Amino acid sequence: QRGGLVFGEEALRSYVVKSLTPQLAAMPGEAELGDFRLPEYIFLAHAGQRIQLEPGKLAPGRVPLRFAVQEADGTVLRRVSGTVNLTLWLTVPAASRPLSKGDALTPDSVTFMRVNAGQLRDLPWDGQGGPWQTVRALTTGEAILQSDLVSQNMVRRGDVLTLDYARGNVRMTTKVEALADGSPGDTIAVRNLQTKRQVYATVRDGGTVEIR
């Protein structure tokens, strides 16, 4: 009767979907909004006032929402809270069969599955690089995460390696124990298994270090 406006829950829901759609379209995979928890209504005193959505960070899970009631000059009169659940479906690499810790990741051990990104504890493997081996056991259908893999060319502390020594006319090989982790090109400490002497060598691959 005084020229005010009332926006009900359904109108607010449509406004949320319309406002978030451009950002959702830019996200990887397929985004879905559900389980809206919105105010039953928001009242505007006159036609010059408006509602401005202030969404929280868009990430899988429950997203906080704030509806700011503004005057025509932009002054915020009050804010009303709400939430919405964001489900993000991704197609990610997964184990096609059970994998044990230390198994090589081969093409026949990888398949692809559609998963809820909110249930992933880390970033999924992007399918690049390698060769890889697993650092933990994986069950059939379990998503393969970046943290689940380590390069087969990487040396791990405690690994028994072949040390290739070449200086001048002297060339020899012996077994050593890695005292640190290292990737190809890294210099790490190793211990000669016979003499127990510690030296520094460069990682060549997952089974060999060298001194040149």
Steps between C-alpha positions, in 0.01 A plus 500: 500500500799730553670408173733240648606171343528148638736243349406147604725198531435378144591841355818506709589150381462605136713807568777286656504260205505783246776687685728198548453337159786692325747402773377140505541478121867594537567217746632164380257212479128524561375724781165452676327717761272340755378498860423872500464651846365848439288749692126457450479854367685833480296820524593821315343819628464660158574439131827695521660238723666189360652169606865424423636146538837469675607136455785345692784309336365253245637158591346155527292477813280753677537853362407795725273765349413849613221710358575870546199731500617830347356845457503662156833668584663167587479534877460157660207500741529141619629159400316169510687168497439175317691203363494265202678170440731483199569156354775485239519185290836425341620221273832391651750215462427205726651158567357238265623225735647477851845660522752436775745753637795525262316363195579657165214702352438353155234588239306182574483587872323832437136567414282811532208560733257781581545606864384770737793742535394577856597146600856532366759572769753632247530604136440214255791385285500689170623204296829670416863409560639173620590224516318480833464258786250505786589608852197328655262217420201588281177305465314445173313815402688724745599839360872545434627817666821689435615415853450128427783493247875541497734488204658162438819696439490647849725365771352453847691507826603145591509374140798281406657644185790443264769766529685560172836666573717638219795733558785510248601145422325363808158347451311282745153407617380411847181476702394793717205599716317826429495730804250743346232522233600631159391542140724464192762776509486547878809450716431285806697333777554125467676243721732233361359169620848346530712778646209691669658818365262783411544685171293726278382381158268620224178310431495356148178298527299300752774243546826680430704788637830619361815690584676660205 
